[in-house]
Amino acid sequence: SLFELPDFDQHEQVVFVSDRDSGLRAIIAIHHTGRGPAMGGCRMWPYADSVTAATDALRLSRGMTYKNAMAGLPIGGGKAVIIGDSKTTKTPALFAALGKAIDQLGGRYITAEDVGTSPADMQSVHQRTRFVAGLEGEPGRGDPSPATALGVRVGIEAAVQHQLGVDRLQGLTVAIQGLGHVGFDLARQLHEAGARLIVADIDPSRTQRAAEAFGARISSVDDIVAAEAEVFAPCALGAVINPSSLPRLRCQVVAGAANNQLATDDLGEQLREAGILYAPDYVINAGGIIKVCAEYYREPADSVEGRVLAIKQTLAEVFATADREGISTRLAADRMAEARFS
Ligand code: NAD
């Protein structure tokens, strides 16, 4: 039953929304508001049933609490999911109905775009509530990916400093999986810092562009996890570290933007045992939410960079805590985050 789903009892509030006129069926999960209103994107996905949708909403909202706390943001964690196919069943009325439901929460939850939703959809949400971030066309509103890429770059610096004792990226090799919004910008930054690149993407035009612009070596999509490189940077899919990929890794550091890189939590410990330093995903990829949060609260744009750069120091603390306590970096990050929000 729904009440027995993982993490259900750790949530402050879970709201089921149904609107007959627009056909909206959505779930808003508010995990924790101790640090401030819960902020997290709205995902639209053709979930097979409401239990699958609720499971996803609960997992994602809990993750936002940890991410936001570790980034030192004055917000808690929440998430909304809409059950539906974003390619065929999207309407402005659907998002306006979601906006009405969010407004009824009185500011306890602030939404933004996520997988399957866009700034234009957020504009429809905005018709009924002001508790929405990432609107189209407002000054300073824009793609959070460059901020995410910056955070990943300094996170890689922290990781190689800890693992290899080097304080520059010059001459190191980084294997990047996925050259999308974050991955391509990360490739540019690493190239400018003097790193060598090995890249893979299911879209060959992207790897070709990186080869031409940055002299990157192209790997097959299958073999990128096994690339001979100091750093493996997952910037495409989740669950990329799993029981079949882990023995193939030849890197010393895993540090990239992708969400939910570990297929299961215990893989954090297995990476540690294999002598590979893992930069916990929700710590290293927080640049985007730092930017979105600053924009929502109308903070000066130039305050964002310093906070994104601070990801380097936060990761250094995670690595030091893990060493000191003899635990995985994943567990160290979770404990540090929990101390910041509970
Ligand atoms: P994106 O969709 O722009 O890019 C993903 C890229 O990965 C695409 O180029 C795609 O072709 C490629 N790809 C897909 N499957 C692949 C495979 N099997 N092997 C190699 N390449 C593959 O996404 P993005 O915005 O760059 O985000 C990348 C990752 O970072 C995602 O996991 C996302 O959740 C996470 N993330 C992004 C942000 C952000 O600010 N955009 C913030 C936090 C986390």
Boltz pocket constraint, residues with backbone or C-beta under 6 A from the ligand:
constraints:
  - pocket:
      binder: B
      contacts: [[A, 144], [A, 145], [A, 146], [A, 148], [A, 177], [A, 178], [A, 179], [A, 180], [A, 181], [A, 182], [A, 183], [A, 200], [A, 201], [A, 202], [A, 203], [A, 206], [A, 221], [A, 234], [A, 235], [A, 236], [A, 237], [A, 238], [A, 257], [A, 258], [A, 259], [A, 285], [A, 286], [A, 288], [A, 289]]
      max_distance: 6.0
